[in-house]
Amino acid sequence: MTVVSVSMPEELLERIDNFAGEHGYTGRSEVVREAARNLLGEFEDKRLEDRKLMAVVTVVFDYETTSVEERMMKLRHEYEGFVASNFHSHVGEHYCMELFVLEGELADISTFVGKIRATRDTLSVDYSVMPVDDFTAIAAEE
């Protein structure tokens, strides 16, 4: 197996070590391998391919980190063809939440989420994806 060197904050490394111990992993390498497999497999769901999808993406960041807000604005404009809606809100005393509603193909949504995840200083990135035609089928049943 190839050895890879990865830089990460000490706090994240401690969390990985604690997680490994609490969940019976043999060590941090096993945790990182599983996380990488899960991340790479997230958008390989065959049920989502070749379908119009909608997604909700939520990003949380410290309000003093203006670079994140600038990046979110840039992405909103770069992907305006499939960003159906965008909402910015203040949460708590020190945080901002950016919410994106997307409509498009799996590849576009995957790229968009990946670019948000790659943005430095985000505290949380969460999303959900579902086919638009699922709602068409539900409406037809009623």
Backbone bond lengths (Angstrom), bond angles and torsions (degrees), N, CA, C in turn:
res aa  C-N    CA-C-N  psi(-1)  N-CA   C-N-CA  omega(-1)  CA-C   N-CA-C  phi
1 M - - - 1.445 - - 1.529 108.11 -
2 T 1.323 116.83 139.14 1.453 122.46 179.97 1.519 110.33 -76.24
3 V 1.333 116.99 139.62 1.457 122.17 176.54 1.519 108.22 -94.59
4 V 1.334 116.32 132.38 1.454 122.73 -178.62 1.518 108.78 -122.05
5 S 1.311 116.49 135.95 1.458 121.28 176.68 1.528 108.77 -96.26
6 V 1.328 116.78 129.27 1.459 121.94 -178.44 1.522 108.92 -128.27
7 S 1.331 116.29 133.39 1.461 120.78 175.68 1.516 108.90 -91.72
8 M 1.340 116.42 136.85 1.462 120.71 176.24 1.519 108.65 -156.91
9 P 1.316 116.21 156.41 1.458 119.83 178.21 1.528 110.98 -62.85
10 E 1.308 115.69 147.99 1.464 122.01 -178.86 1.532 111.53 -56.41
11 E 1.329 116.77 -38.30 1.468 120.99 -179.68 1.529 111.32 -61.49
12 L 1.334 117.12 -41.08 1.460 120.70 178.56 1.519 110.73 -67.06
13 L 1.304 116.91 -41.02 1.464 121.05 178.32 1.533 110.52 -61.38
14 E 1.323 117.19 -41.66 1.470 120.77 177.28 1.521 110.97 -63.12
15 R 1.336 116.67 -40.61 1.468 120.29 178.50 1.528 110.88 -63.48
16 I 1.333 116.60 -41.05 1.470 120.92 178.51 1.529 109.80 -63.52
17 D 1.332 116.87 -45.58 1.468 120.55 179.59 1.531 111.10 -61.70
18 N 1.333 117.22 -43.45 1.467 120.66 178.53 1.519 110.90 -63.96
19 F 1.333 116.45 -43.19 1.461 121.46 178.92 1.533 110.08 -60.37
20 A 1.325 116.12 -45.02 1.476 120.40 179.97 1.522 110.49 -58.71
21 G 1.320 116.62 -46.45 1.458 120.43 -179.16 1.524 112.93 -65.98
22 E 1.329 116.39 -42.60 1.462 121.07 -177.05 1.522 112.98 -70.93
23 H 1.346 117.29 -26.03 1.462 120.15 -174.68 1.527 113.62 -111.61
24 G 1.318 116.98 11.44 1.455 120.87 172.69 1.519 115.98 78.72
25 Y 1.314 118.30 19.04 1.461 120.44 175.78 1.525 108.78 -75.51
26 T 1.325 115.99 153.37 1.465 119.58 -179.86 1.521 112.34 -75.06
27 G 1.333 117.15 -17.56 1.463 120.09 178.26 1.508 110.87 171.52
28 R 1.322 114.83 -178.63 1.467 120.41 -176.46 1.520 112.63 -64.90
29 S 1.316 118.53 -31.94 1.471 120.59 179.63 1.523 111.07 -60.61
30 E 1.324 116.21 -40.90 1.464 120.19 179.73 1.539 110.78 -65.09
31 V 1.326 116.94 -38.74 1.467 121.20 178.39 1.528 109.84 -65.46
32 V 1.322 117.26 -45.75 1.463 121.26 -178.30 1.525 110.75 -66.46
33 R 1.338 118.34 -39.44 1.466 120.60 176.64 1.524 111.74 -61.19
34 E 1.339 116.50 -45.09 1.460 119.51 179.79 1.523 111.14 -65.46
35 A 1.329 117.34 -41.07 1.473 120.87 178.51 1.526 110.09 -62.00
36 A 1.321 117.79 -41.35 1.468 121.45 179.54 1.526 110.45 -64.95
37 R 1.332 117.91 -43.87 1.469 120.73 177.46 1.522 111.02 -60.51
38 N 1.330 116.71 -43.73 1.467 120.51 179.84 1.520 111.26 -64.47
39 L 1.320 117.33 -43.97 1.461 120.73 179.62 1.520 110.88 -62.77
40 L 1.314 117.43 -46.05 1.462 121.14 -178.87 1.523 111.91 -67.45
41 G 1.319 117.36 -28.43 1.459 120.76 -178.76 1.519 114.70 -88.07
42 E 1.323 117.58 -9.64 1.463 120.99 -175.88 1.520 113.80 -53.91
43 F 1.294 117.15 -42.54 1.454 120.68 -175.25 1.525 111.92 -106.40
44 E 1.313 116.60 27.89 1.462 120.98 176.94 1.526 111.09 -109.02
45 D 1.302 116.82 23.62 1.457 122.14 179.84 1.522 108.68 -76.09
46 K 1.313 117.26 109.71 1.469 122.75 -177.64 1.524 112.22 -59.82
47 R 1.336 117.68 -27.02 1.464 120.85 179.61 1.530 112.15 -67.77
48 L 1.331 117.42 -17.47 1.460 120.98 -177.95 1.524 113.28 -98.10
49 E 1.321 116.89 -11.78 1.461 120.17 -177.61 1.527 111.27 -70.91
50 D 1.317 115.13 146.72 1.463 123.23 176.41 1.532 113.04 57.54
51 R 1.318 116.48 33.76 1.462 121.46 177.10 1.525 108.35 -133.37
52 K 1.322 115.70 149.83 1.460 119.84 172.79 1.524 107.24 -74.97
53 L 1.317 115.81 129.48 1.454 121.37 -175.02 1.520 110.83 -120.29
54 M 1.317 114.67 157.96 1.449 119.66 167.48 1.523 106.41 -124.00
55 A 1.325 114.41 149.10 1.454 119.68 -178.89 1.516 108.95 -141.92
56 V 1.317 114.42 150.58 1.456 121.67 172.03 1.526 106.26 -119.57
57 V 1.322 116.15 125.28 1.463 121.79 -178.94 1.526 107.21 -120.25
58 T 1.325 116.41 127.84 1.459 122.29 -179.90 1.527 108.86 -118.60
59 V 1.330 115.46 129.84 1.465 121.85 -179.60 1.522 108.08 -124.44
60 V 1.317 117.00 132.19 1.461 121.53 176.53 1.526 107.87 -119.15
61 F 1.336 115.31 136.67 1.464 120.54 178.96 1.523 109.73 -151.47
62 D 1.315 116.12 161.09 1.455 122.17 177.16 1.516 108.93 -69.03
63 Y 1.335 117.30 133.57 1.463 119.85 -174.74 1.519 112.80 -64.58
64 E 1.318 118.02 -20.53 1.463 120.80 178.60 1.522 112.39 -79.05
65 T 1.311 117.32 -9.47 1.461 121.59 -179.69 1.527 108.37 -90.52
66 T 1.310 116.22 80.64 1.465 120.76 -175.20 1.524 112.43 -66.73
67 S 1.332 117.47 -23.14 1.462 119.51 179.95 1.529 111.35 -63.98
68 V 1.338 117.97 -32.71 1.461 120.89 178.81 1.527 109.47 -69.19
69 E 1.317 117.15 -45.98 1.459 119.98 179.96 1.528 110.77 -62.47
70 E 1.321 117.22 -39.11 1.470 120.67 177.00 1.524 110.74 -63.67
71 R 1.322 117.04 -40.29 1.463 121.31 179.03 1.524 110.95 -65.82
72 M 1.328 117.51 -39.92 1.460 121.20 178.52 1.534 110.13 -63.00
73 M 1.335 116.44 -41.40 1.463 120.16 178.86 1.526 110.40 -64.71
74 K 1.318 116.66 -41.04 1.466 120.51 179.43 1.531 110.64 -63.85
75 L 1.321 117.38 -43.52 1.466 120.65 178.74 1.523 111.33 -64.83
76 R 1.335 116.67 -39.48 1.465 120.43 178.32 1.525 110.46 -57.95
77 H 1.321 116.76 -42.23 1.463 120.33 -179.74 1.527 111.74 -75.63
78 E 1.313 116.48 -38.70 1.468 120.77 179.69 1.529 111.39 -62.87
79 Y 1.326 117.10 -34.41 1.464 122.09 -177.18 1.527 112.05 -111.73
80 E 1.310 117.38 28.90 1.464 120.43 -175.54 1.527 112.83 -59.80
81 G 1.318 118.23 -20.76 1.455 121.12 179.31 1.514 113.31 -68.00
82 F 1.332 117.85 -21.84 1.456 117.98 178.54 1.535 113.32 -132.24
83 V 1.335 118.02 6.92 1.463 120.70 169.50 1.529 106.58 -85.49
84 A 1.325 115.91 102.47 1.462 120.97 -177.07 1.521 111.15 -74.14
85 S 1.335 116.40 -31.56 1.455 120.61 -178.51 1.516 109.50 -158.55
86 N 1.317 115.63 153.58 1.454 121.86 179.04 1.523 107.86 -144.86
87 F 1.327 116.36 135.49 1.453 121.54 -175.92 1.517 108.76 -135.91
88 H 1.315 117.95 133.35 1.456 123.48 177.21 1.522 108.26 -116.65
89 S 1.325 116.59 134.02 1.457 120.36 -179.65 1.519 110.25 -142.94
90 H 1.311 116.00 152.64 1.464 121.42 173.12 1.518 108.21 -92.93
91 V 1.320 115.55 134.13 1.461 121.78 -175.94 1.529 107.72 -127.18
92 G 1.306 116.68 124.67 1.456 119.66 -178.03 1.520 110.17 66.21
93 E 1.306 115.86 -158.29 1.459 120.07 -176.13 1.523 113.46 -89.97
94 H 1.327 117.77 -21.98 1.464 119.05 -170.67 1.527 114.65 -131.97
95 Y 1.322 118.40 10.66 1.455 118.85 -171.48 1.523 112.77 -124.95
96 C 1.306 114.32 154.30 1.454 122.52 172.44 1.522 107.49 -119.41
97 M 1.320 115.25 148.98 1.452 121.29 174.70 1.519 107.46 -124.52
98 E 1.305 115.13 130.34 1.460 122.11 175.84 1.520 106.21 -112.62
99 L 1.322 117.15 127.65 1.448 121.87 -179.78 1.524 108.65 -120.58
100 F 1.310 116.58 128.34 1.461 122.49 178.65 1.522 108.74 -116.92
101 V 1.322 116.95 135.66 1.456 122.68 169.95 1.522 105.63 -110.35
102 L 1.323 116.34 122.96 1.462 122.13 -174.89 1.519 110.49 -116.32
103 E 1.315 116.31 149.22 1.463 122.72 170.01 1.516 107.04 -133.44
104 G 1.336 116.71 122.66 1.457 118.61 -179.79 1.508 112.61 172.27
105 E 1.311 114.59 -162.58 1.463 122.47 -179.14 1.530 110.26 -88.04
106 L 1.318 115.51 160.76 1.457 122.33 -178.12 1.524 112.14 -56.41
107 A 1.326 117.44 -42.63 1.469 120.34 -177.62 1.526 111.29 -62.70
108 D 1.335 117.65 -41.18 1.463 120.76 179.27 1.528 111.59 -65.96
109 I 1.320 116.06 -44.40 1.464 120.27 -180.00 1.523 110.09 -64.17
110 S 1.312 117.02 -43.35 1.452 122.06 178.38 1.525 111.33 -59.09
111 T 1.315 116.64 -45.20 1.467 121.21 179.49 1.522 110.53 -64.11
112 F 1.320 117.19 -44.32 1.458 121.90 -179.60 1.529 110.54 -60.61
113 V 1.328 117.41 -50.16 1.469 121.49 179.93 1.529 110.03 -61.62
114 G 1.324 116.89 -40.79 1.461 120.15 178.69 1.518 112.37 -61.59
115 K 1.314 117.57 -40.69 1.468 120.90 178.98 1.522 111.07 -67.76
116 I 1.315 117.02 -35.77 1.466 118.87 176.14 1.523 109.94 -67.90
117 R 1.317 117.15 -44.60 1.468 120.04 179.13 1.522 112.00 -61.20
118 A 1.321 116.74 -31.43 1.461 120.89 -179.23 1.525 112.46 -78.97
119 T 1.318 117.69 -5.99 1.459 121.58 179.88 1.525 109.70 -74.55
120 R 1.322 115.77 123.75 1.463 120.56 179.48 1.517 110.91 -63.50
121 D 1.303 115.91 146.88 1.463 125.00 171.95 1.525 115.20 74.74
122 T 1.343 118.41 10.97 1.458 117.77 169.77 1.526 106.98 -74.51
123 L 1.316 117.06 144.06 1.462 121.19 -179.88 1.522 111.43 -94.10
124 S 1.330 115.72 -30.33 1.458 120.09 -178.61 1.526 109.25 -155.56
125 V 1.324 115.85 137.79 1.466 122.35 172.90 1.521 106.07 -131.70
126 D 1.318 116.07 122.17 1.457 120.84 -179.43 1.526 108.04 -134.76
127 Y 1.315 117.38 150.44 1.464 119.77 -179.02 1.516 110.28 -154.88
128 S 1.319 114.58 160.91 1.462 121.39 170.21 1.520 107.27 -139.32
129 V 1.327 115.90 147.59 1.464 122.31 -177.30 1.520 107.94 -132.17
130 M 1.334 115.78 138.31 1.462 119.50 174.52 1.525 110.01 -151.15
131 P 1.314 116.54 149.15 1.466 120.32 178.37 1.518 111.71 -68.11
132 V 1.313 116.93 136.81 1.459 122.10 177.26 1.515 110.28 -64.97
133 D 1.332 117.84 -35.85 1.466 119.77 -176.59 1.525 112.88 -69.00
134 D 1.330 118.69 -12.70 1.468 119.94 172.98 1.514 110.38 -62.04
135 F 1.328 116.78 -34.85 1.462 120.83 179.72 1.518 111.32 -75.57
136 T 1.311 116.48 -31.01 1.466 120.63 176.34 1.526 109.54 -63.06
137 A 1.335 115.60 -42.17 1.468 120.12 179.70 1.520 110.70 -66.45
138 I 1.322 117.95 -39.61 1.477 121.61 179.71 1.520 109.52 -65.36
139 A 1.342 116.83 -43.98 1.468 120.78 -179.29 1.530 110.64 -64.27
140 A 1.321 117.77 -35.24 1.456 121.19 -179.70 1.519 111.74 -68.24
141 E 1.344 116.62 -30.66 1.457 121.25 179.69 1.533 111.76 -71.23
142 E 1.326 116.71 -26.50 1.466 120.24 -175.12 1.460 111.10 -80.60
